[in-house]
Amino acid sequence: MVRRFSYFLLAAALGGLFVQIAWADERLAPKSLWHTILTPPPAGQPSMPRKPWMLRDRKIELDLPLLQVLKDAGARPLPRITIELFDNANPELDVSSTVSRINDTSVIRGTFKPPVEGDFTFLITGNLLIGTIQIGDRLYKTDHIGNGRLRLVELDPDKMPPD
């Protein structure tokens, strides 16, 4: 009887250890702030012409629970957060400041963890994120395109109209 109980305690302890290891690995894995929405082109409708300063774009969808954590200035430490750009680039955010306002708006600024060199500024209001991302000589923006939908755009700064 004592031997069975000992085996049970050993199995429970090992099980708890494996669960903690798996949970720790899950916490360490970065989460993407958004992902690409794969939508087929509308049949019979002409595509919208691109502006000359837009190199490429695609629709994205935010991870809303992660967005809420990011915009909360009191939520520290933040989990590891990446953003999904083009060409399988997924730089990790290094948030340096979060300013939260009473009107459910936050401004998040920061850089990227090495080896990526660049910075970002995000304005989050409600469940929308409008932002600018600079990595090297590449410039990206997130735009609200309507009904809570967003898109990521890579811009050519040389072709952009003056402000």
HUGI-V188290 format. One record per residue. N is the residue number from 1. RES is the residue in three letters. SS is DSSP state (H for helix, E for strand, C for the rest). BURIAL is I if it has 9 or more other ideal C-beta (glycine too) atoms within 8 Angstrom, else O. D_CENTER is the distance of its C-alpha to the mean C-alpha in Angstrom with 1 decimal. Layout:
N;RES;SS;BURIAL;D_CENTER
N;RES;SS;BURIAL;D_CENTER
This chain:
1;MET;C;O;53.5
2;VAL;H;O;52.2
3;ARG;H;O;51.0
4;ARG;H;O;49.0
5;PHE;H;O;47.4
6;SER;H;O;46.5
7;TYR;H;O;44.8
8;PHE;H;O;42.9
9;LEU;H;O;41.8
10;LEU;H;O;40.8
11;ALA;H;O;38.8
12;ALA;H;O;37.0
13;ALA;H;O;36.2
14;LEU;H;O;34.9
15;GLY;H;O;32.8
16;GLY;H;O;31.3
17;LEU;H;O;30.6
18;PHE;H;O;28.9
19;VAL;H;O;26.7
20;GLN;H;O;25.7
21;ILE;H;O;25.0
22;ALA;H;O;22.8
23;TRP;H;O;21.0
24;ALA;H;O;20.5
25;ASP;H;O;19.1
26;GLU;H;O;16.6
27;ARG;H;O;15.5
28;LEU;H;O;15.3
29;ALA;C;O;13.1
30;PRO;C;I;9.5
31;LYS;E;I;7.0
32;SER;E;I;4.2
33;LEU;C;I;1.8
34;TRP;E;I;4.5
35;HIS;E;O;7.7
36;THR;E;I;10.9
37;ILE;C;O;13.7
38;LEU;C;O;16.9
39;THR;C;O;19.7
40;PRO;C;O;23.2
41;PRO;C;O;24.8
42;PRO;C;O;27.0
43;ALA;C;O;30.6
44;GLY;C;O;33.2
45;GLN;C;O;30.9
46;PRO;C;O;30.6
47;SER;C;O;27.2
48;MET;C;O;26.3
49;PRO;C;O;27.4
50;ARG;C;O;24.8
51;LYS;C;O;25.5
52;PRO;C;O;26.8
53;TRP;C;I;24.0
54;MET;E;I;21.3
55;LEU;E;O;21.0
56;ARG;E;O;18.7
57;ASP;E;O;16.3
58;ARG;E;I;14.8
59;LYS;E;I;13.6
60;ILE;E;I;10.1
61;GLU;E;I;9.5
62;LEU;E;I;7.1
63;ASP;C;I;7.1
64;LEU;H;O;9.7
65;PRO;H;O;10.9
66;LEU;H;I;7.8
67;LEU;H;I;7.7
68;GLN;H;O;11.4
69;VAL;H;I;11.2
70;LEU;H;I;9.2
71;LYS;H;I;11.8
72;ASP;C;I;14.6
73;ALA;C;O;16.4
74;GLY;C;O;18.5
75;ALA;C;O;15.9
76;ARG;C;O;16.5
77;PRO;C;O;16.0
78;LEU;C;I;12.2
79;PRO;C;I;11.0
80;ARG;C;I;9.6
81;ILE;E;I;5.8
82;THR;E;I;5.0
83;ILE;C;I;4.0
84;GLU;C;I;6.8
85;LEU;C;I;9.6
86;PHE;C;O;13.3
87;ASP;C;O;15.8
88;ASN;C;O;13.7
89;ALA;C;O;12.1
90;ASN;C;I;9.0
91;PRO;C;I;9.4
92;GLU;E;I;8.6
93;LEU;E;I;8.2
94;ASP;E;O;11.7
95;VAL;E;I;11.8
96;SER;E;O;15.5
97;SER;E;O;16.0
98;THR;E;I;15.1
99;VAL;E;O;17.8
100;SER;E;O;18.1
101;ARG;C;O;20.8
102;ILE;C;O;23.1
103;ASN;C;O;22.2
104;ASP;C;O;18.7
105;THR;E;I;17.1
106;SER;E;I;15.1
107;VAL;E;I;14.6
108;ILE;E;I;12.2
109;ARG;E;I;13.3
110;GLY;E;I;13.0
111;THR;E;I;13.4
112;PHE;E;I;12.1
113;LYS;C;O;13.8
114;PRO;C;O;16.8
115;PRO;C;O;17.8
116;VAL;C;I;15.4
117;GLU;C;O;17.0
118;GLY;E;I;15.4
119;ASP;E;I;13.9
120;PHE;E;I;11.6
121;THR;E;I;12.5
122;PHE;E;I;10.7
123;LEU;E;I;13.1
124;ILE;E;I;12.1
125;THR;E;I;15.2
126;GLY;C;O;15.6
127;ASN;C;O;12.9
128;LEU;E;I;12.2
129;LEU;E;I;10.0
130;ILE;E;I;12.0
131;GLY;E;I;11.2
132;THR;E;O;12.9
133;ILE;E;I;11.9
134;GLN;E;I;15.0
135;ILE;E;I;15.3
136;GLY;C;O;19.0
137;ASP;C;O;20.7
138;ARG;E;O;17.8
139;LEU;E;I;16.4
140;TYR;E;I;13.5
141;LYS;E;I;13.0
142;THR;E;I;11.3
143;ASP;E;O;14.3
144;HIS;E;I;15.4
145;ILE;E;O;17.9
146;GLY;E;O;19.5
147;ASN;C;O;19.6
148;GLY;C;O;16.0
149;ARG;E;I;14.9
150;LEU;E;I;12.6
151;ARG;E;I;12.8
152;LEU;E;I;11.5
153;VAL;E;I;14.7
154;GLU;E;I;16.0
155;LEU;E;I;19.0
156;ASP;C;I;22.3
157;PRO;H;O;23.2
158;ASP;H;O;26.9
159;LYS;H;O;27.2
160;MET;C;O;25.6
161;PRO;C;O;28.2
162;PRO;C;O;29.2
163;ASP;C;O;27.9
